[in-house]
Amino acid sequence: MPTETIEGRGQYLLAVVDNLLKVRNEWIEGEGARLDENEPLWQAIEETIEAFGEGAVPANCRKIESIVVRELKPAWSDWKNHRFGRSRNPVHELPGNGVWKTIEAIEDGRQEAKARKFPKPESVAELKSQKVSDAQICRIWGWVDSDGRPDFDKLREEIEEPGKHTSNYVHPMEQRAKQQAAAEQKRLAEFRSRQRNKLRTLTQPSKETTEDLIRQGVSASQIAKLRKITVDEVYAEADALGLPRPQLEYKDVRTARAPVEHEVPEEVERSMRHASRAGRPAEADPDDDDFDDDEDGFGIDSEVDDGAGQSIETDGPVVAGALTIEQEIIQLSTTTQMTEGEIANAVSTEELPISRQKVTAVLKRFRENPAEFNNTE
């Protein structure tokens, strides 16, 4: 909890700002490419808004308070509403310039709050009237040589011509502070250039069009990330182009691709999905070659009877008669582009619901020992 004194309150607010700038710098200079509730930067922004939204604000923090309350808070709120309310796949989205530029303005305000004021010394005439020695007057005004000895000639010139050496006076410590501030501004300019480059890279859409990516078989979620649009917008473009909607995710996470030419016809998928309910193997067109590719790399090619005395090749286990639930899971996994969750829904019944975890376990066993699922009797 912040101290109740105005001085302690000011120290607390400046510490909050310093933390915000620190984690912002770490995020920009690091490998971060997303911003969510678990990110320190997200939490620091929330803390800053909360800290300046309550309690007294000392004079040296009022400019920062105005930026936080009038600019950062509404910009941050707008972005969160956009992120949670609009996109089905929001993790790739980042705040716009409204947030980043506001943090830069807070940073500038923090630099001003650091600046110290160095009062101008009293005039030579005033010091003389107070009986201050000539040597001390020279030291007060900084009129000394490299060895620290008083420069009485400069004092005499100032007495003869008031203002000659004092009208444009800059305190030595103030001069050093200005040099440090100039170096800090240069550092900030270089940092902000890197920030703009990173944000541009993360938010710039890929050169490949949505149509190109759909035809290449990229999943809807991956297209959304690459094109910087929502999944719903991916589906809308697919509909407008007359192309099949890509699935949200594909089971092969190594590539996240399944070209549209390899889509399983709906009637075949439906036949396979209901085969075990009818107590017979799935029927399929023996001339259909949509299942010839070994997409999962299991290297399992087997044949099943198509119900008409002919054989068709599949990537699943060797079976005869009705498929078991586990064999049906494997058939759907190896011959369709369905996710594990979709497979679980497809094989579930009211009497026997199947969980996604069950599907995952079956597929893991199949990869380790495919022969376990053969049933040729």
Number of C-alpha atoms within 10 A of each C-alpha: 5 13 11 11 11 15 11 13 20 21 16 16 20 19 13 19 24 17 18 23 20 14 18 20 15 13 18 18 13 9 9 12 16 14 17 16 9 8 13 18 21 16 14 20 24 16 16 23 19 13 19 22 14 8 11 14 19 17 12 16 20 16 18 25 23 13 17 24 16 12 18 25 20 15 19 21 12 14 17 15 10 14 19 12 10 12 16 15 19 22 14 20 22 19 18 13 12 15 21 20 14 19 22 14 18 24 18 15 19 19 13 15 16 12 13 10 10 12 9 12 14 13 17 21 12 11 16 14 9 9 9 12 11 17 15 13 21 20 15 16 20 16 19 16 9 6 6 11 12 19 17 15 11 15 21 12 13 17 16 10 10 15 14 14 15 15 9 8 13 14 17 12 12 15 12 11 16 13 12 12 16 12 11 13 14 12 11 15 11 11 15 17 10 14 18 14 12 16 17 11 12 18 18 11 16 14 9 11 12 23 15 12 20 25 17 14 23 24 25 28 23 20 28 26 20 20 18 18 20 21 23 16 17 24 21 13 16 19 12 9 12 9 14 14 18 26 20 19 19 23 20 13 9 7 11 17 23 23 15 17 11 16 17 18 12 9 12 16 21 14 15 24 19 17 20 19 15 11 12 15 23 24 19 19 13 14 8 13 13 15 17 14 15 15 15 14 10 14 13 17 14 15 16 21 19 16 14 10 7 11 16 18 19 21 24 27 24 21 19 15 17 17 22 17 17 16 22 24 24 23 21 23 21 24 24 22 24 20 19 22 16 15 24 21 14 20 23 15 11 6 6 9 11 18 15 15 12 15 22 16 11 18 20 12 12 19 15 11 10 18 12 11 18 14 15 10 6
